[in-house]
């Protein structure tokens, strides 16, 4: 099993992107079931400077792309 982190932070993404991906309160509650449509085992960490998904998976070759699709669906960003 591998632990993988995919996300955006203040070094890698402008504030406009981070704001679209930021999750708090009810948004996290809504996002978790959506995340589990993409991965079996995952959690979301969202602060003012970053939003990350931590996953446990056997295969990681397509995981970054899969989480990218989750972020896209969540935010409406391409």
LODO-380544 format. One record per atom (N, C-alpha, C): residue number from 1; x, y, z. Coordinates in pm, 1 decimal. Layout:
LODO-380544
NUM | X | Y | Z
...
END
This chain:
LODO-380544
1 | 83.1 | -117.5 | 0.0
1 | 0.0 | 0.0 | 0.0
1 | 87.9 | 124.3 | 0.0
2 | 40.0 | 226.8 | -67.4
2 | 112.0 | 353.9 | -77.5
2 | 22.4 | 466.4 | -27.2
3 | 83.6 | 561.8 | 41.5
3 | 13.9 | 683.3 | 79.7
3 | 55.2 | 791.6 | -18.9
4 | -42.2 | 858.6 | -78.0
4 | -16.2 | 959.0 | -180.3
4 | -86.5 | 1088.2 | -139.7
5 | -18.7 | 1200.2 | -161.8
5 | -76.4 | 1331.5 | -136.5
5 | -81.3 | 1407.4 | -268.4
6 | -198.2 | 1460.1 | -302.3
6 | -215.4 | 1543.0 | -421.3
6 | -288.4 | 1668.4 | -376.7
7 | -234.7 | 1783.7 | -414.5
7 | -302.3 | 1905.9 | -373.9
7 | -238.8 | 2030.4 | -429.6
8 | -289.5 | 2142.1 | -380.3
8 | -236.1 | 2273.3 | -417.7
8 | -199.0 | 2346.7 | -289.0
9 | -98.4 | 2433.1 | -301.1
9 | -57.8 | 2513.4 | -186.8
9 | -14.0 | 2651.1 | -233.8
10 | 29.0 | 2734.4 | -139.9
10 | 64.3 | 2872.5 | -172.7
10 | 190.1 | 2883.6 | -257.9
11 | 266.6 | 2776.7 | -269.4
11 | 383.7 | 2778.9 | -357.8
11 | 346.5 | 2739.3 | -500.9
12 | 245.4 | 2654.4 | -514.3
12 | 216.6 | 2595.0 | -644.8
12 | 96.7 | 2654.4 | -717.7
13 | 12.1 | 2729.6 | -647.5
13 | -110.0 | 2778.4 | -711.5
13 | -141.1 | 2920.0 | -665.2
14 | -193.0 | 3002.0 | -755.4
14 | -231.1 | 3138.6 | -716.4
14 | -351.6 | 3135.9 | -621.9
15 | -369.8 | 3245.0 | -552.6
15 | -477.1 | 3254.3 | -453.9
15 | -614.1 | 3228.9 | -515.0
16 | -636.8 | 3268.4 | -639.4
16 | -766.4 | 3247.2 | -703.8
16 | -799.2 | 3098.0 | -714.3
17 | -700.1 | 3017.1 | -745.2
17 | -720.4 | 2872.1 | -755.5
17 | -741.6 | 2813.8 | -616.6
18 | -660.1 | 2853.9 | -520.6
18 | -674.6 | 2802.6 | -383.8
18 | -811.1 | 2837.4 | -325.7
19 | -862.0 | 2956.2 | -357.1
19 | -994.3 | 2994.8 | -307.8
19 | -1104.0 | 2906.5 | -366.1
20 | -1090.5 | 2867.5 | -492.1
20 | -1191.4 | 2780.6 | -555.4
20 | -1189.0 | 2639.2 | -496.9
21 | -1072.0 | 2597.3 | -447.3
21 | -1058.3 | 2463.0 | -391.4
21 | -1072.9 | 2458.8 | -240.1
22 | -1075.7 | 2573.7 | -174.9
22 | -1084.7 | 2577.7 | -28.6
22 | -1216.1 | 2517.4 | 18.5
23 | -1208.4 | 2438.4 | 123.9
23 | -1325.8 | 2372.6 | 179.5
23 | -1332.8 | 2400.2 | 329.2
24 | -1449.9 | 2436.8 | 375.1
24 | -1468.6 | 2455.5 | 518.6
24 | -1608.0 | 2408.4 | 556.2
25 | -1624.2 | 2369.8 | 679.7
25 | -1754.2 | 2331.6 | 733.0
25 | -1834.1 | 2238.9 | 644.8
26 | -1948.7 | 2287.4 | 598.1
26 | -2039.9 | 2205.8 | 518.2
26 | -1979.8 | 2161.1 | 386.0
27 | -1888.1 | 2240.5 | 330.2
27 | -1827.6 | 2203.9 | 201.4
27 | -1745.2 | 2075.9 | 213.1
28 | -1675.8 | 2057.4 | 325.7
28 | -1600.0 | 1933.8 | 346.1
28 | -1696.0 | 1815.6 | 355.9
29 | -1803.7 | 1834.6 | 429.0
29 | -1903.7 | 1728.7 | 444.8
29 | -1960.3 | 1687.6 | 309.8
30 | -1980.6 | 1782.3 | 220.2
30 | -2030.5 | 1753.0 | 86.3
30 | -1923.3 | 1691.2 | -2.9
31 | -1797.7 | 1731.2 | 16.6
31 | -1689.2 | 1686.4 | -70.8
31 | -1644.1 | 1542.8 | -42.2
32 | -1654.1 | 1498.1 | 81.5
32 | -1605.1 | 1363.8 | 114.2
32 | -1676.3 | 1251.9 | 37.5
33 | -1809.0 | 1252.7 | 29.4
33 | -1873.0 | 1147.9 | -52.8
33 | -1831.6 | 1155.9 | -199.7
34 | -1812.4 | 1277.6 | -250.5
34 | -1765.1 | 1294.0 | -387.8
34 | -1625.6 | 1234.2 | -403.1
35 | -1536.7 | 1260.0 | -307.3
35 | -1401.7 | 1204.0 | -311.5
35 | -1407.4 | 1052.0 | -318.9
36 | -1497.9 | 991.7 | -243.6
36 | -1503.0 | 845.8 | -240.9
36 | -1561.1 | 785.6 | -368.7
37 | -1609.1 | 870.3 | -459.3
37 | -1641.5 | 823.5 | -595.0
37 | -1514.9 | 806.0 | -677.6
38 | -1404.9 | 867.2 | -633.9
38 | -1278.6 | 864.3 | -707.4
38 | -1175.6 | 771.3 | -644.3
39 | -1175.1 | 761.6 | -511.2
39 | -1080.6 | 674.8 | -440.2
39 | -1153.8 | 604.2 | -326.9
40 | -1105.8 | 485.4 | -291.7
40 | -1168.6 | 410.1 | -183.2
40 | -1132.0 | 465.0 | -46.7
41 | -1007.5 | 504.0 | -28.9
41 | -958.5 | 548.4 | 100.9
41 | -891.1 | 683.4 | 85.4
42 | -955.7 | 788.1 | 133.5
42 | -897.0 | 920.2 | 121.1
42 | -954.9 | 1018.1 | 221.1
43 | -875.8 | 1118.3 | 253.0
43 | -919.4 | 1226.6 | 340.4
43 | -880.2 | 1358.5 | 276.2
44 | -946.1 | 1465.3 | 318.5
44 | -919.5 | 1598.5 | 264.7
44 | -867.2 | 1686.5 | 377.3
45 | -759.7 | 1758.7 | 348.6
45 | -706.9 | 1859.6 | 439.3
45 | -715.0 | 1992.9 | 367.4
46 | -785.1 | 2089.3 | 426.4
46 | -799.8 | 2220.0 | 363.7
46 | -774.8 | 2327.9 | 468.1
47 | -676.2 | 2413.4 | 440.3
47 | -645.5 | 2527.4 | 526.0
47 | -648.0 | 2651.9 | 437.7
48 | -609.7 | 2765.6 | 495.2
48 | -609.3 | 2889.0 | 416.1
48 | -501.3 | 2887.4 | 307.6
49 | -399.5 | 2803.3 | 321.5
49 | -288.8 | 2801.4 | 226.2
49 | -282.9 | 2677.3 | 138.5
50 | -367.3 | 2577.7 | 166.7
50 | -357.1 | 2455.0 | 86.9
50 | -484.7 | 2373.1 | 95.9
51 | -504.5 | 2292.4 | -6.6
51 | -607.6 | 2188.9 | -6.5
51 | -540.6 | 2064.6 | -61.2
52 | -545.7 | 1958.0 | 17.4
52 | -477.2 | 1834.8 | -20.3
52 | -568.4 | 1715.8 | 1.3
53 | -547.2 | 1613.7 | -79.4
53 | -613.9 | 1486.0 | -62.9
53 | -506.1 | 1383.5 | -31.6
54 | -524.8 | 1311.9 | 77.4
54 | -436.5 | 1202.8 | 116.9
54 | -509.2 | 1073.4 | 86.3
55 | -443.6 | 982.9 | 12.3
55 | -505.3 | 857.3 | -29.5
55 | -414.3 | 739.9 | 3.5
56 | -476.8 | 626.3 | 21.6
56 | -405.2 | 500.3 | 34.4
56 | -447.6 | 414.7 | -84.5
57 | -349.0 | 366.5 | -159.2
57 | -381.1 | 288.6 | -279.0
57 | -270.5 | 189.6 | -308.7
58 | -308.1 | 81.9 | -372.0
58 | -207.9 | -15.1 | -416.5
58 | -137.7 | 34.3 | -542.1
59 | -216.4 | 84.9 | -637.5
59 | -160.1 | 137.3 | -762.3
59 | -166.2 | 288.9 | -758.9
60 | -56.3 | 351.8 | -797.1
60 | -50.8 | 498.2 | -793.6
60 | -30.0 | 560.6 | -930.3
61 | -21.4 | 479.5 | -1034.5
61 | 14.0 | 531.5 | -1166.2
61 | -88.3 | 630.1 | -1222.2
62 | -214.1 | 619.3 | -1186.5
62 | -316.1 | 712.5 | -1237.7
62 | -380.1 | 795.7 | -1126.4
63 | -326.9 | 784.4 | -1005.9
63 | -390.3 | 849.8 | -891.5
63 | -386.8 | 1001.7 | -900.5
64 | -276.9 | 1058.7 | -946.4
64 | -268.8 | 1204.3 | -959.0
64 | -375.5 | 1255.6 | -1057.1
65 | -391.3 | 1188.3 | -1167.8
65 | -493.7 | 1226.7 | -1265.8
65 | -634.1 | 1209.6 | -1207.2
66 | -655.6 | 1103.1 | -1133.2
66 | -785.9 | 1077.8 | -1072.3
66 | -821.9 | 1187.1 | -972.2
67 | -728.7 | 1225.3 | -887.1
67 | -754.4 | 1331.2 | -789.8
67 | -769.9 | 1465.0 | -861.6
68 | -698.9 | 1483.4 | -971.0
68 | -717.0 | 1603.9 | -1051.8
68 | -859.3 | 1615.3 | -1102.9
69 | -918.5 | 1503.3 | -1144.3
69 | -1058.2 | 1503.6 | -1188.7
69 | -1151.9 | 1537.9 | -1072.7
70 | -1121.4 | 1486.3 | -953.9
70 | -1199.6 | 1520.2 | -834.7
70 | -1193.9 | 1670.6 | -808.8
71 | -1072.4 | 1728.8 | -809.5
71 | -1057.7 | 1871.9 | -787.2
71 | -1131.7 | 1951.9 | -894.3
72 | -1125.6 | 1907.4 | -1018.1
72 | -1194.2 | 1975.5 | -1127.2
72 | -1345.4 | 1974.1 | -1105.0
73 | -1398.2 | 1860.7 | -1070.1
73 | -1542.9 | 1850.7 | -1044.7
73 | -1583.2 | 1934.8 | -925.0
74 | -1499.6 | 1936.8 | -823.5
74 | -1528.5 | 2011.1 | -702.0
74 | -1530.4 | 2161.6 | -725.9
75 | -1437.2 | 2209.8 | -807.7
75 | -1417.3 | 2353.2 | -822.9
75 | -1472.6 | 2412.8 | -951.5
76 | -1494.4 | 2327.3 | -1052.4
76 | -1532.5 | 2378.8 | -1182.8
76 | -1414.1 | 2424.9 | -1266.5
77 | -1293.7 | 2407.4 | -1214.0
77 | -1171.8 | 2443.8 | -1289.1
77 | -1134.3 | 2329.9 | -1382.5
78 | -1071.4 | 2361.3 | -1497.2
78 | -1029.3 | 2253.9 | -1588.5
78 | -914.4 | 2171.1 | -1530.2
END
